[in-house]
Every structure is written in C-alpha cells, then in structure tokens.
C-alpha cells in the first residue's frame, strides 16, 4: 500500500511538472536554461538604455 501511494505521488508530481513546463515555460526555454545551468554556455546579459536629455 505504501509503495502504491509513493508511486502515485511521484507520478502526480511528474505530471504536474511536465504540464507546467508545457503551458508556462516552454521546452526551448527550459533547454536553454539547463544548458546555462550546467555550464555549456554563458547567459546573455541584456542591459536597458534610457537616453537622458
């Protein structure tokens, strides 16, 4: 019984995580973030510019 509950909880967590990535993050962005996280490439720094007159 405990094994069944544990397996169900793991499966539910995996399902929710995959749904979140699909709907909110996107697979391409997740792949880019993982590549940056493991050190494959550096993250691009975007600096805003506000002209002062």
CHARMM internal coordinates of N, CA and C (Angstrom, degrees):
IC EDIT
DIST 1 N 1 CA 1.4509
DIST 1 CA 1 C 1.5310
ANGL 1 N 1 CA 1 C 111.05
DIST 1 C 2 N 1.3462
ANGL 1 CA 1 C 2 N 116.64
DIHE 1 N 1 CA 1 C 2 N -43.89
DIST 2 N 2 CA 1.4618
ANGL 1 C 2 N 2 CA 119.95
DIHE 1 CA 1 C 2 N 2 CA -179.71
DIST 2 CA 2 C 1.5203
ANGL 2 N 2 CA 2 C 110.97
DIHE 1 C 2 N 2 CA 2 C -63.76
DIST 2 C 3 N 1.3169
ANGL 2 CA 2 C 3 N 115.51
DIHE 2 N 2 CA 2 C 3 N -38.26
DIST 3 N 3 CA 1.4615
ANGL 2 C 3 N 3 CA 119.99
DIHE 2 CA 2 C 3 N 3 CA 179.79
DIST 3 CA 3 C 1.5278
ANGL 3 N 3 CA 3 C 110.60
DIHE 2 C 3 N 3 CA 3 C -64.43
DIST 3 C 4 N 1.3240
ANGL 3 CA 3 C 4 N 116.23
DIHE 3 N 3 CA 3 C 4 N -39.17
DIST 4 N 4 CA 1.4580
ANGL 3 C 4 N 4 CA 121.34
DIHE 3 CA 3 C 4 N 4 CA 179.77
DIST 4 CA 4 C 1.5322
ANGL 4 N 4 CA 4 C 111.18
DIHE 3 C 4 N 4 CA 4 C -65.21
DIST 4 C 5 N 1.3266
ANGL 4 CA 4 C 5 N 116.66
DIHE 4 N 4 CA 4 C 5 N -41.61
DIST 5 N 5 CA 1.4629
ANGL 4 C 5 N 5 CA 121.27
DIHE 4 CA 4 C 5 N 5 CA 178.61
DIST 5 CA 5 C 1.5236
ANGL 5 N 5 CA 5 C 109.92
DIHE 4 C 5 N 5 CA 5 C -66.63
DIST 5 C 6 N 1.3217
ANGL 5 CA 5 C 6 N 117.43
DIHE 5 N 5 CA 5 C 6 N -43.96
DIST 6 N 6 CA 1.4603
ANGL 5 C 6 N 6 CA 121.38
DIHE 5 CA 5 C 6 N 6 CA 179.00
DIST 6 CA 6 C 1.5284
ANGL 6 N 6 CA 6 C 110.96
DIHE 5 C 6 N 6 CA 6 C -62.26
DIST 6 C 7 N 1.3157
ANGL 6 CA 6 C 7 N 117.42
DIHE 6 N 6 CA 6 C 7 N -44.86
DIST 7 N 7 CA 1.4610
ANGL 6 C 7 N 7 CA 121.25
DIHE 6 CA 6 C 7 N 7 CA 178.22
DIST 7 CA 7 C 1.5303
ANGL 7 N 7 CA 7 C 110.86
DIHE 6 C 7 N 7 CA 7 C -62.67
DIST 7 C 8 N 1.3179
ANGL 7 CA 7 C 8 N 116.72
DIHE 7 N 7 CA 7 C 8 N -41.12
DIST 8 N 8 CA 1.4634
ANGL 7 C 8 N 8 CA 120.63
DIHE 7 CA 7 C 8 N 8 CA 177.68
DIST 8 CA 8 C 1.5173
ANGL 8 N 8 CA 8 C 111.93
DIHE 7 C 8 N 8 CA 8 C -63.53
DIST 8 C 9 N 1.3329
ANGL 8 CA 8 C 9 N 117.57
DIHE 8 N 8 CA 8 C 9 N -41.49
DIST 9 N 9 CA 1.4640
ANGL 8 C 9 N 9 CA 121.49
DIHE 8 CA 8 C 9 N 9 CA 179.45
DIST 9 CA 9 C 1.5291
ANGL 9 N 9 CA 9 C 110.95
DIHE 8 C 9 N 9 CA 9 C -66.12
DIST 9 C 10 N 1.3202
ANGL 9 CA 9 C 10 N 117.15
DIHE 9 N 9 CA 9 C 10 N -41.56
DIST 10 N 10 CA 1.4672
ANGL 9 C 10 N 10 CA 120.84
DIHE 9 CA 9 C 10 N 10 CA 178.29
DIST 10 CA 10 C 1.5241
ANGL 10 N 10 CA 10 C 110.28
DIHE 9 C 10 N 10 CA 10 C -65.04
DIST 10 C 11 N 1.3202
ANGL 10 CA 10 C 11 N 117.39
DIHE 10 N 10 CA 10 C 11 N -43.93
DIST 11 N 11 CA 1.4609
ANGL 10 C 11 N 11 CA 121.71
DIHE 10 CA 10 C 11 N 11 CA 179.18
DIST 11 CA 11 C 1.5296
ANGL 11 N 11 CA 11 C 110.95
DIHE 10 C 11 N 11 CA 11 C -63.68
DIST 11 C 12 N 1.3248
ANGL 11 CA 11 C 12 N 117.64
DIHE 11 N 11 CA 11 C 12 N -42.83
DIST 12 N 12 CA 1.4622
ANGL 11 C 12 N 12 CA 122.09
DIHE 11 CA 11 C 12 N 12 CA 178.70
DIST 12 CA 12 C 1.5370
ANGL 12 N 12 CA 12 C 110.87
DIHE 11 C 12 N 12 CA 12 C -62.64
DIST 12 C 13 N 1.3207
ANGL 12 CA 12 C 13 N 117.30
DIHE 12 N 12 CA 12 C 13 N -44.48
DIST 13 N 13 CA 1.4628
ANGL 12 C 13 N 13 CA 121.36
DIHE 12 CA 12 C 13 N 13 CA 178.94
DIST 13 CA 13 C 1.5268
ANGL 13 N 13 CA 13 C 110.70
DIHE 12 C 13 N 13 CA 13 C -62.56
DIST 13 C 14 N 1.3061
ANGL 13 CA 13 C 14 N 117.26
DIHE 13 N 13 CA 13 C 14 N -43.06
DIST 14 N 14 CA 1.4593
ANGL 13 C 14 N 14 CA 121.58
DIHE 13 CA 13 C 14 N 14 CA 177.93
DIST 14 CA 14 C 1.5237
ANGL 14 N 14 CA 14 C 111.08
DIHE 13 C 14 N 14 CA 14 C -63.02
DIST 14 C 15 N 1.3176
ANGL 14 CA 14 C 15 N 117.41
DIHE 14 N 14 CA 14 C 15 N -42.46
DIST 15 N 15 CA 1.4601
ANGL 14 C 15 N 15 CA 121.84
DIHE 14 CA 14 C 15 N 15 CA 179.48
DIST 15 CA 15 C 1.5263
ANGL 15 N 15 CA 15 C 111.45
DIHE 14 C 15 N 15 CA 15 C -63.62
DIST 15 C 16 N 1.3230
ANGL 15 CA 15 C 16 N 117.35
DIHE 15 N 15 CA 15 C 16 N -44.26
DIST 16 N 16 CA 1.4601
ANGL 15 C 16 N 16 CA 121.52
DIHE 15 CA 15 C 16 N 16 CA 179.00
DIST 16 CA 16 C 1.5315
ANGL 16 N 16 CA 16 C 110.23
DIHE 15 C 16 N 16 CA 16 C -64.77
DIST 16 C 17 N 1.3228
ANGL 16 CA 16 C 17 N 117.36
DIHE 16 N 16 CA 16 C 17 N -41.93
DIST 17 N 17 CA 1.4613
ANGL 16 C 17 N 17 CA 121.25
DIHE 16 CA 16 C 17 N 17 CA 179.56
DIST 17 CA 17 C 1.5243
ANGL 17 N 17 CA 17 C 111.16
DIHE 16 C 17 N 17 CA 17 C -63.27
DIST 17 C 18 N 1.3117
ANGL 17 CA 17 C 18 N 117.76
DIHE 17 N 17 CA 17 C 18 N -45.52
DIST 18 N 18 CA 1.4647
ANGL 17 C 18 N 18 CA 121.14
DIHE 17 CA 17 C 18 N 18 CA 179.14
DIST 18 CA 18 C 1.5240
ANGL 18 N 18 CA 18 C 111.37
DIHE 17 C 18 N 18 CA 18 C -64.22
DIST 18 C 19 N 1.3246
ANGL 18 CA 18 C 19 N 117.17
DIHE 18 N 18 CA 18 C 19 N -39.69
DIST 19 N 19 CA 1.4604
ANGL 18 C 19 N 19 CA 120.58
DIHE 18 CA 18 C 19 N 19 CA 176.79
DIST 19 CA 19 C 1.5157
ANGL 19 N 19 CA 19 C 112.03
DIHE 18 C 19 N 19 CA 19 C -63.95
DIST 19 C 20 N 1.3152
ANGL 19 CA 19 C 20 N 116.96
DIHE 19 N 19 CA 19 C 20 N -40.45
DIST 20 N 20 CA 1.4642
ANGL 19 C 20 N 20 CA 121.28
DIHE 19 CA 19 C 20 N 20 CA 178.79
DIST 20 CA 20 C 1.5266
ANGL 20 N 20 CA 20 C 111.05
DIHE 19 C 20 N 20 CA 20 C -63.37
DIST 20 C 21 N 1.3244
ANGL 20 CA 20 C 21 N 116.51
DIHE 20 N 20 CA 20 C 21 N -44.86
DIST 21 N 21 CA 1.4641
ANGL 20 C 21 N 21 CA 119.95
DIHE 20 CA 20 C 21 N 21 CA 179.51
DIST 21 CA 21 C 1.5265
ANGL 21 N 21 CA 21 C 109.88
DIHE 20 C 21 N 21 CA 21 C -63.23
DIST 21 C 22 N 1.3160
ANGL 21 CA 21 C 22 N 117.31
DIHE 21 N 21 CA 21 C 22 N -43.85
DIST 22 N 22 CA 1.4637
ANGL 21 C 22 N 22 CA 121.12
DIHE 21 CA 21 C 22 N 22 CA -178.38
DIST 22 CA 22 C 1.5260
ANGL 22 N 22 CA 22 C 111.60
DIHE 21 C 22 N 22 CA 22 C -63.12
DIST 22 C 23 N 1.3172
ANGL 22 CA 22 C 23 N 117.86
DIHE 22 N 22 CA 22 C 23 N -44.69
DIST 23 N 23 CA 1.4600
ANGL 22 C 23 N 23 CA 120.86
DIHE 22 CA 22 C 23 N 23 CA -173.15
DIST 23 CA 23 C 1.5224
ANGL 23 N 23 CA 23 C 114.23
DIHE 22 C 23 N 23 CA 23 C -87.46
DIST 23 C 24 N 1.3202
ANGL 23 CA 23 C 24 N 118.56
DIHE 23 N 23 CA 23 C 24 N -33.05
DIST 24 N 24 CA 1.4589
ANGL 23 C 24 N 24 CA 120.58
DIHE 23 CA 23 C 24 N 24 CA -170.68
DIST 24 CA 24 C 1.5251
ANGL 24 N 24 CA 24 C 114.85
DIHE 23 C 24 N 24 CA 24 C -110.83
DIST 24 C 25 N 1.3028
ANGL 24 CA 24 C 25 N 118.24
DIHE 24 N 24 CA 24 C 25 N -33.54
DIST 25 N 25 CA 1.4579
ANGL 24 C 25 N 25 CA 120.71
DIHE 24 CA 24 C 25 N 25 CA -172.94
DIST 25 CA 25 C 1.5196
ANGL 25 N 25 CA 25 C 111.21
DIHE 24 C 25 N 25 CA 25 C -103.35
DIST 25 C 26 N 1.2792
ANGL 25 CA 25 C 26 N 117.40
DIHE 25 N 25 CA 25 C 26 N -53.29
DIST 26 N 26 CA 1.4651
ANGL 25 C 26 N 26 CA 122.29
DIHE 25 CA 25 C 26 N 26 CA -176.24
DIST 26 CA 26 C 1.5239
ANGL 26 N 26 CA 26 C 109.74
DIHE 25 C 26 N 26 CA 26 C 98.79
DIST 26 C 27 N 1.3119
ANGL 26 CA 26 C 27 N 115.25
DIHE 26 N 26 CA 26 C 27 N 143.64
DIST 27 N 27 CA 1.4612
ANGL 26 C 27 N 27 CA 119.93
DIHE 26 CA 26 C 27 N 27 CA -174.86
DIST 27 CA 27 C 1.5186
ANGL 27 N 27 CA 27 C 112.14
DIHE 26 C 27 N 27 CA 27 C -72.33
DIST 27 C 28 N 1.3326
ANGL 27 CA 27 C 28 N 117.89
DIHE 27 N 27 CA 27 C 28 N -33.96
DIST 28 N 28 CA 1.4691
ANGL 27 C 28 N 28 CA 120.31
DIHE 27 CA 27 C 28 N 28 CA -179.87
DIST 28 CA 28 C 1.5242
ANGL 28 N 28 CA 28 C 110.38
DIHE 27 C 28 N 28 CA 28 C -66.50
DIST 28 C 29 N 1.3153
ANGL 28 CA 28 C 29 N 116.38
DIHE 28 N 28 CA 28 C 29 N -43.27
DIST 29 N 29 CA 1.4687
ANGL 28 C 29 N 29 CA 119.31
DIHE 28 CA 28 C 29 N 29 CA 179.76
DIST 29 CA 29 C 1.5279
ANGL 29 N 29 CA 29 C 110.59
DIHE 28 C 29 N 29 CA 29 C -66.79
DIST 29 C 30 N 1.3261
ANGL 29 CA 29 C 30 N 117.18
DIHE 29 N 29 CA 29 C 30 N -39.03
DIST 30 N 30 CA 1.4620
ANGL 29 C 30 N 30 CA 120.27
DIHE 29 CA 29 C 30 N 30 CA 177.73
DIST 30 CA 30 C 1.5244
ANGL 30 N 30 CA 30 C 110.69
DIHE 29 C 30 N 30 CA 30 C -62.04
DIST 30 C 31 N 1.3349
ANGL 30 CA 30 C 31 N 117.04
DIHE 30 N 30 CA 30 C 31 N -41.30
DIST 31 N 31 CA 1.4665
ANGL 30 C 31 N 31 CA 120.48
DIHE 30 CA 30 C 31 N 31 CA 178.34
DIST 31 CA 31 C 1.5228
ANGL 31 N 31 CA 31 C 110.61
DIHE 30 C 31 N 31 CA 31 C -64.12
DIST 31 C 32 N 1.3414
ANGL 31 CA 31 C 32 N 117.24
DIHE 31 N 31 CA 31 C 32 N -41.21
DIST 32 N 32 CA 1.4667
ANGL 31 C 32 N 32 CA 120.47
DIHE 31 CA 31 C 32 N 32 CA 177.80
DIST 32 CA 32 C 1.5169
ANGL 32 N 32 CA 32 C 111.19
DIHE 31 C 32 N 32 CA 32 C -63.15
DIST 32 C 33 N 1.3260
ANGL 32 CA 32 C 33 N 117.03
DIHE 32 N 32 CA 32 C 33 N -44.26
DIST 33 N 33 CA 1.4653
ANGL 32 C 33 N 33 CA 121.09
DIHE 32 CA 32 C 33 N 33 CA 179.88
DIST 33 CA 33 C 1.5277
ANGL 33 N 33 CA 33 C 111.31
DIHE 32 C 33 N 33 CA 33 C -63.90
DIST 33 C 34 N 1.3226
ANGL 33 CA 33 C 34 N 117.36
DIHE 33 N 33 CA 33 C 34 N -38.94
DIST 34 N 34 CA 1.4642
ANGL 33 C 34 N 34 CA 120.57
DIHE 33 CA 33 C 34 N 34 CA 179.08
DIST 34 CA 34 C 1.5274
ANGL 34 N 34 CA 34 C 110.65
DIHE 33 C 34 N 34 CA 34 C -67.90
DIST 34 C 35 N 1.3410
ANGL 34 CA 34 C 35 N 117.57
DIHE 34 N 34 CA 34 C 35 N -38.29
DIST 35 N 35 CA 1.4585
ANGL 34 C 35 N 35 CA 121.48
DIHE 34 CA 34 C 35 N 35 CA 178.25
DIST 35 CA 35 C 1.5247
ANGL 35 N 35 CA 35 C 110.15
DIHE 34 C 35 N 35 CA 35 C -63.28
DIST 35 C 36 N 1.3215
ANGL 35 CA 35 C 36 N 116.50
DIHE 35 N 35 CA 35 C 36 N -40.91
DIST 36 N 36 CA 1.4624
ANGL 35 C 36 N 36 CA 120.80
DIHE 35 CA 35 C 36 N 36 CA 178.04
DIST 36 CA 36 C 1.5249
ANGL 36 N 36 CA 36 C 109.95
DIHE 35 C 36 N 36 CA 36 C -68.24
DIST 36 C 37 N 1.3303
ANGL 36 CA 36 C 37 N 116.34
DIHE 36 N 36 CA 36 C 37 N -40.84
DIST 37 N 37 CA 1.4599
ANGL 36 C 37 N 37 CA 121.26
DIHE 36 CA 36 C 37 N 37 CA -177.09
DIST 37 CA 37 C 1.5258
ANGL 37 N 37 CA 37 C 112.25
DIHE 36 C 37 N 37 CA 37 C -62.91
DIST 37 C 38 N 1.3232
ANGL 37 CA 37 C 38 N 117.40
DIHE 37 N 37 CA 37 C 38 N -41.20
DIST 38 N 38 CA 1.4643
ANGL 37 C 38 N 38 CA 120.06
DIHE 37 CA 37 C 38 N 38 CA -178.61
DIST 38 CA 38 C 1.5183
ANGL 38 N 38 CA 38 C 112.52
DIHE 37 C 38 N 38 CA 38 C -84.40
DIST 38 C 39 N 1.3290
ANGL 38 CA 38 C 39 N 117.53
DIHE 38 N 38 CA 38 C 39 N -0.96
DIST 39 N 39 CA 1.4591
ANGL 38 C 39 N 39 CA 120.64
DIHE 38 CA 38 C 39 N 39 CA 173.98
DIST 39 CA 39 C 1.5055
ANGL 39 N 39 CA 39 C 115.28
DIHE 38 C 39 N 39 CA 39 C 90.34
DIST 39 C 40 N 1.3180
ANGL 39 CA 39 C 40 N 117.96
DIHE 39 N 39 CA 39 C 40 N 14.99
DIST 40 N 40 CA 1.4537
ANGL 39 C 40 N 40 CA 120.37
DIHE 39 CA 39 C 40 N 40 CA 179.71
DIST 40 CA 40 C 1.5123
ANGL 40 N 40 CA 40 C 113.01
DIHE 39 C 40 N 40 CA 40 C -69.99
DIST 40 C 41 N 1.3027
ANGL 40 CA 40 C 41 N 116.77
DIHE 40 N 40 CA 40 C 41 N -32.18
DIST 41 N 41 CA 1.4631
ANGL 40 C 41 N 41 CA 120.41
DIHE 40 CA 40 C 41 N 41 CA 177.69
DIST 41 CA 41 C 1.5184
ANGL 41 N 41 CA 41 C 108.55
DIHE 40 C 41 N 41 CA 41 C -154.13
DIST 41 C 42 N 1.3114
ANGL 41 CA 41 C 42 N 115.65
DIHE 41 N 41 CA 41 C 42 N 163.56
DIST 42 N 42 CA 1.4574
ANGL 41 C 42 N 42 CA 120.55
DIHE 41 CA 41 C 42 N 42 CA -178.81
DIST 42 CA 42 C 1.5224
ANGL 42 N 42 CA 42 C 110.06
DIHE 41 C 42 N 42 CA 42 C -89.86
DIST 42 C 43 N 1.3094
ANGL 42 CA 42 C 43 N 114.72
DIHE 42 N 42 CA 42 C 43 N 150.20
DIST 43 N 43 CA 1.4511
ANGL 42 C 43 N 43 CA 120.31
DIHE 42 CA 42 C 43 N 43 CA 177.79
DIST 43 CA 43 C 1.5234
ANGL 43 N 43 CA 43 C 109.96
DIHE 42 C 43 N 43 CA 43 C -78.00
DIST 43 C 44 N 1.3117
ANGL 43 CA 43 C 44 N 115.88
DIHE 43 N 43 CA 43 C 44 N 138.44
DIST 44 N 44 CA 1.4591
ANGL 43 C 44 N 44 CA 120.75
DIHE 43 CA 43 C 44 N 44 CA 179.93
DIST 44 CA 44 C 1.5232
ANGL 44 N 44 CA 44 C 109.05
DIHE 43 C 44 N 44 CA 44 C -76.34
DIST 44 C 45 N 1.3080
ANGL 44 CA 44 C 45 N 115.71
DIHE 44 N 44 CA 44 C 45 N 131.57
DIST 45 N 45 CA 1.4558
ANGL 44 C 45 N 45 CA 121.26
DIHE 44 CA 44 C 45 N 45 CA 179.29
DIST 45 CA 45 C 1.5219
ANGL 45 N 45 CA 45 C 108.52
DIHE 44 C 45 N 45 CA 45 C -95.51
DIST 45 C 46 N 1.3186
ANGL 45 CA 45 C 46 N 116.00
DIHE 45 N 45 CA 45 C 46 N 120.59
DIST 46 N 46 CA 1.4567
ANGL 45 C 46 N 46 CA 121.34
DIHE 45 CA 45 C 46 N 46 CA 179.81
DIST 46 CA 46 C 1.5206
ANGL 46 N 46 CA 46 C 107.67
DIHE 45 C 46 N 46 CA 46 C -103.18
DIST 46 C 47 N 1.3307
ANGL 46 CA 46 C 47 N 115.79
DIHE 46 N 46 CA 46 C 47 N 121.78
DIST 47 N 47 CA 1.4550
ANGL 46 C 47 N 47 CA 121.38
DIHE 46 CA 46 C 47 N 47 CA -179.00
DIST 47 CA 47 C 1.5197
ANGL 47 N 47 CA 47 C 108.13
DIHE 46 C 47 N 47 CA 47 C -112.35
DIST 47 C 48 N 1.3215
ANGL 47 CA 47 C 48 N 115.84
DIHE 47 N 47 CA 47 C 48 N 127.49
DIST 48 N 48 CA 1.4574
ANGL 47 C 48 N 48 CA 119.99
DIHE 47 CA 47 C 48 N 48 CA 178.54
DIST 48 CA 48 C 1.5167
ANGL 48 N 48 CA 48 C 111.03
DIHE 47 C 48 N 48 CA 48 C -78.92
DIST 48 C 49 N 1.3190
ANGL 48 CA 48 C 49 N 115.98
DIHE 48 N 48 CA 48 C 49 N 156.67
DIST 49 N 49 CA 1.4570
ANGL 48 C 49 N 49 CA 120.82
DIHE 48 CA 48 C 49 N 49 CA -179.52
DIST 49 CA 49 C 1.5179
ANGL 49 N 49 CA 49 C 108.57
DIHE 48 C 49 N 49 CA 49 C -131.86
DIST 49 C 50 N 1.3017
ANGL 49 CA 49 C 50 N 116.41
DIHE 49 N 49 CA 49 C 50 N 122.64
DIST 50 N 50 CA 1.4581
ANGL 49 C 50 N 50 CA 122.17
DIHE 49 CA 49 C 50 N 50 CA 175.80
DIST 50 CA 50 C 1.5216
ANGL 50 N 50 CA 50 C 108.17
DIHE 49 C 50 N 50 CA 50 C -117.08
DIST 50 C 51 N 1.3235
ANGL 50 CA 50 C 51 N 117.55
DIHE 50 N 50 CA 50 C 51 N 111.79
DIST 51 N 51 CA 1.4599
ANGL 50 C 51 N 51 CA 118.99
DIHE 50 CA 50 C 51 N 51 CA -179.66
DIST 51 CA 51 C 1.5332
ANGL 51 N 51 CA 51 C 110.84
DIHE 50 C 51 N 51 CA 51 C -69.24
DIST 51 C 52 N 1.3082
ANGL 51 CA 51 C 52 N 115.87
DIHE 51 N 51 CA 51 C 52 N 140.27
DIST 52 N 52 CA 1.4594
ANGL 51 C 52 N 52 CA 121.78
DIHE 51 CA 51 C 52 N 52 CA 178.96
DIST 52 CA 52 C 1.5175
ANGL 52 N 52 CA 52 C 107.86
DIHE 51 C 52 N 52 CA 52 C -109.05
DIST 52 C 53 N 1.3147
ANGL 52 CA 52 C 53 N 115.71
DIHE 52 N 52 CA 52 C 53 N 124.58
DIST 53 N 53 CA 1.4759
ANGL 52 C 53 N 53 CA 118.99
DIHE 52 CA 52 C 53 N 53 CA 179.47
DIST 53 CA 53 C 1.5065
ANGL 53 N 53 CA 53 C 110.79
DIHE 52 C 53 N 53 CA 53 C -122.02
END
COOR INIT
IC SEED 1 N 1 CA 1 C
IC BUILD
